[in-house]
């Protein structure tokens, strides 16, 4: 039997990260300087922020998250929904510039039955895609192979988001 080791996941699966201030990873990350996910946050707005997915489907997989803990798009205020959409547009621009993908999956999973891993805090996924980006590891082994670590992804995307945010009126 072949084993793939991912010791960095232990804190996540046991809930022992030490950085948690609440029961919601997005609420923890929403607090600047709290240490919970700060290195994954790419840009912050007033009502929403962009964060890298800790367990990405592909390199560049990120999420746009409202600061307020709500479970659905319908529960967002107009200002929150507007900023979530603005950051989603900026995320599309940033991924296109930094990765030149041939496509981008954009989606929201509302509820466990729809595939939401974090059910009670709505978030928008953006996953860059390339023709032929599925490989035998995903198909046969149900394993993802990512050639870039999250710190490199953050260094690639953060300056693009900072420039895009500076263009907000």
C-alpha positions as CSV (number, residue, x, y, z in Angstrom):
1,X,0.0,0.0,0.0
2,X,1.3,3.4,-0.9
3,X,1.0,6.3,1.6
4,X,0.8,10.0,1.0
5,X,1.8,12.0,4.0
6,X,0.2,15.4,4.8
7,X,1.2,16.1,8.4
8,X,0.1,19.8,8.1
9,X,-3.5,18.6,8.0
10,X,-3.4,17.2,11.6
11,X,-4.2,20.6,13.2
12,X,-7.1,21.0,10.8
13,X,-8.7,17.6,11.3
14,X,-8.2,17.6,15.1
15,X,-9.2,21.2,15.5
16,X,-5.9,21.9,17.3
17,X,-4.5,24.8,15.2
18,X,-4.2,27.0,18.3
19,X,-5.2,30.0,16.2
20,X,-8.9,29.7,16.5
21,X,-10.9,32.5,18.1
22,X,-14.3,31.0,17.0
23,X,-15.9,27.9,15.6
24,X,-15.7,29.3,12.1
25,X,-12.4,29.4,10.1
26,X,-13.8,32.4,8.0
27,X,-14.7,34.4,11.1
28,X,-11.2,33.7,12.5
29,X,-9.6,34.9,9.2
30,X,-11.9,37.9,9.1
31,X,-10.1,39.4,12.1
32,X,-6.9,41.1,10.9
33,X,-3.9,40.2,13.0
34,X,-5.6,37.4,14.9
35,X,-3.1,35.0,13.3
36,X,-5.9,32.7,12.1
37,X,-5.3,32.5,8.4
38,X,-3.7,35.9,8.0
39,X,-1.1,34.5,5.6
40,X,-3.9,33.2,3.4
41,X,-5.8,36.4,3.2
42,X,-5.0,38.2,-0.1
43,X,-7.0,41.4,0.3
44,X,-9.6,42.9,2.7
45,X,-12.5,45.1,1.9
46,X,-14.9,46.6,4.4
47,X,-17.5,43.9,4.1
48,X,-15.6,41.0,2.5
49,X,-12.2,39.5,1.9
50,X,-10.4,37.1,-0.4
51,X,-8.6,34.1,1.0
52,X,-6.7,31.2,-0.5
53,X,-8.3,27.8,0.0
54,X,-6.1,25.9,2.5
55,X,-6.9,22.6,0.7
56,X,-7.1,23.8,-3.0
57,X,-8.5,21.9,-5.9
58,X,-5.9,23.6,-8.1
59,X,-3.2,26.2,-7.7
60,X,-4.8,29.6,-7.3
61,X,-8.1,28.2,-5.8
62,X,-9.4,31.1,-3.7
63,X,-12.6,32.2,-2.0
64,X,-14.4,35.5,-1.6
65,X,-16.0,35.6,1.9
66,X,-18.2,38.2,3.6
67,X,-16.9,39.3,6.9
68,X,-20.3,38.8,8.6
69,X,-21.2,35.2,9.5
70,X,-24.2,34.4,7.3
71,X,-25.2,31.2,5.6
72,X,-26.7,32.4,2.3
73,X,-26.4,35.0,-0.4
74,X,-30.0,36.1,0.4
75,X,-28.9,37.0,4.0
76,X,-26.3,39.5,2.7
77,X,-27.0,43.2,2.8
78,X,-26.8,45.2,-0.5
79,X,-23.4,46.6,0.6
80,X,-22.1,43.1,1.5
81,X,-23.4,41.5,-1.7
82,X,-21.9,44.4,-3.7
83,X,-18.5,44.0,-2.2
84,X,-18.5,40.2,-2.5
85,X,-19.3,40.6,-6.2
86,X,-16.6,43.3,-6.6
87,X,-14.0,41.1,-5.0
88,X,-15.2,38.1,-7.2
89,X,-14.6,40.3,-10.3
90,X,-11.2,41.3,-8.9
91,X,-10.4,37.6,-8.2
92,X,-11.3,36.7,-11.8
93,X,-9.0,39.5,-13.0
94,X,-6.2,38.5,-10.6
95,X,-6.3,34.8,-11.5
96,X,-6.4,35.6,-15.2
97,X,-3.4,37.9,-14.9
98,X,-1.3,35.8,-12.6
99,X,-2.1,32.3,-14.0
100,X,-3.5,32.7,-17.5
101,X,-6.0,29.9,-17.0
102,X,-8.1,28.7,-19.9
103,X,-11.2,28.8,-17.7
104,X,-12.3,29.6,-14.1
105,X,-14.9,27.7,-12.2
106,X,-16.9,30.2,-10.0
107,X,-19.4,28.8,-7.6
108,X,-21.3,28.9,-4.3
109,X,-22.3,25.7,-2.5
110,X,-25.3,26.5,-0.2
111,X,-25.9,23.7,2.3
112,X,-24.2,20.3,2.9
113,X,-26.2,18.6,0.2
114,X,-24.9,21.1,-2.3
115,X,-21.3,20.3,-1.3
116,X,-20.6,23.0,1.2
117,X,-17.7,22.1,3.4
118,X,-18.3,25.2,5.6
119,X,-22.1,25.4,5.7
120,X,-22.8,28.4,7.9
121,X,-20.6,31.0,6.3
122,X,-21.3,31.6,2.7
123,X,-18.3,32.0,0.3
124,X,-17.6,32.1,-3.4
125,X,-15.1,29.7,-4.8
126,X,-12.9,30.6,-7.8
127,X,-10.8,27.7,-9.3
128,X,-8.5,28.4,-12.3
129,X,-8.7,25.6,-14.9
130,X,-6.5,24.5,-17.8
131,X,-7.3,22.1,-20.6
132,X,-5.9,18.7,-19.5
133,X,-5.5,19.7,-15.8
134,X,-7.0,16.4,-14.7
135,X,-4.4,13.7,-14.4
136,X,-4.2,10.1,-13.4
137,X,-3.6,11.0,-9.7
138,X,-7.0,12.7,-9.6
139,X,-8.8,10.1,-11.6
140,X,-7.3,6.9,-10.3
141,X,-5.9,7.8,-6.9
142,X,-8.4,10.5,-5.8
143,X,-5.3,12.7,-5.1
144,X,-4.5,16.2,-6.1
145,X,-1.0,17.1,-7.2
146,X,-0.3,20.9,-6.8
147,X,3.0,22.2,-8.2
148,X,2.9,25.5,-6.2
149,X,2.7,25.9,-2.4
150,X,0.2,28.3,-0.8
151,X,2.9,30.9,0.2
152,X,4.0,31.1,-3.5
153,X,0.4,31.4,-4.6
154,X,-0.1,34.3,-2.1
155,X,3.1,36.0,-3.3
156,X,1.9,35.7,-6.9
157,X,-1.7,37.0,-6.3
158,X,-1.4,39.5,-3.4
159,X,0.3,42.3,-5.5
160,X,-2.4,42.0,-8.2
161,X,-5.2,42.3,-5.6
162,X,-3.4,45.3,-4.0
163,X,-3.2,47.0,-7.4
164,X,-6.9,46.2,-8.2
165,X,-8.0,47.5,-4.8
166,X,-6.2,50.8,-5.3
167,X,-8.3,51.2,-8.5
168,X,-11.6,51.1,-6.4
169,X,-13.4,54.4,-6.5
